[in-house]
């Protein structure tokens, strides 16, 4: 798992070649694919997709690999997952959307991409916080401005 999250492609190749379980989960339910999306190395993401990893497998709090990539600011991974059919309108166990994770992560390019793809930017989480509120709370002014220009 660490090799996936830290971008050690040769190590990931070796481990998969030796038959290591690519679907093993840590105590939080994160699998190597989740960690590759957090780490953002598109080569590892593509390799694991090629081995048949479930690109929509949630962890214990319902966070998808797409949410991880959005929250970590990896646009190339976000694009790849959506190309593979990842649903950006799902919510985690706390009601946070992929857009909310993007706003928390602070990557304006991902936020713009999701807005252009008509994601729901107003859906509040289980505590009543909208993605815009989350962006405000993190001080992500460019995201606040973008969201307000588009659909406030």
PEZI-V379265 format. One record per pair of residues at least 24 apart in sequence whose ideal C-beta (glycine too) atoms are under 7 Angstrom apart, sorted by sequence separation. I is the first residue (numbers start at 1). J is the second residue. If there is no record, write none. Layout:
# PEZI-V379265
I,J ; I,J
This chain:
# PEZI-V379265
33,57 ; 1,26 ; 34,59 ; 67,92 ; 100,125 ; 22,48 ; 31,57 ; 55,81 ; 64,90 ; 88,114 ; 97,123 ; 121,147 ; 4,32 ; 37,65 ; 70,98 ; 103,131 ; 22,51 ; 30,59 ; 40,69 ; 55,84 ; 63,92 ; 88,117 ; 96,125 ; 5,35 ; 29,59 ; 38,68 ; 56,86 ; 62,92 ; 71,101 ; 89,119 ; 95,125 ; 104,134 ; 121,151 ; 1,32 ; 4,35 ; 5,36 ; 22,53 ; 28,59 ; 29,60 ; 34,65 ; 37,68 ; 55,86 ; 61,92 ; 62,93 ; 67,98 ; 70,101 ; 88,119 ; 89,120 ; 94,125 ; 95,126 ; 100,131 ; 103,134 ; 4,36 ; 7,39 ; 9,41 ; 12,44 ; 28,60 ; 33,65 ; 37,69 ; 40,72 ; 45,77 ; 61,93 ; 66,98 ; 70,102 ; 73,105 ; 75,107 ; 78,110 ; 94,126 ; 99,131 ; 103,135 ; 106,138 ; 111,143 ; 5,38 ; 6,39 ; 71,104 ; 72,105 ; 73,106 ; 1,35 ; 5,39 ; 7,41 ; 9,43 ; 34,68 ; 38,72 ; 40,74 ; 42,76 ; 46,80 ; 67,101 ; 71,105 ; 73,107 ; 75,109 ; 97,131 ; 100,134 ; 104,138 ; 106,140 ; 108,142 ; 112,146 ; 4,39 ; 9,44 ; 12,47 ; 16,51 ; 42,77 ; 45,80 ; 49,84 ; 70,105 ; 75,110 ; 78,113 ; 108,143 ; 111,146 ; 115,150 ; 7,44 ; 37,74 ; 40,77 ; 73,110 ; 103,140 ; 106,143 ; 42,80 ; 75,113 ; 108,146 ; 4,44 ; 37,77 ; 70,110 ; 103,143
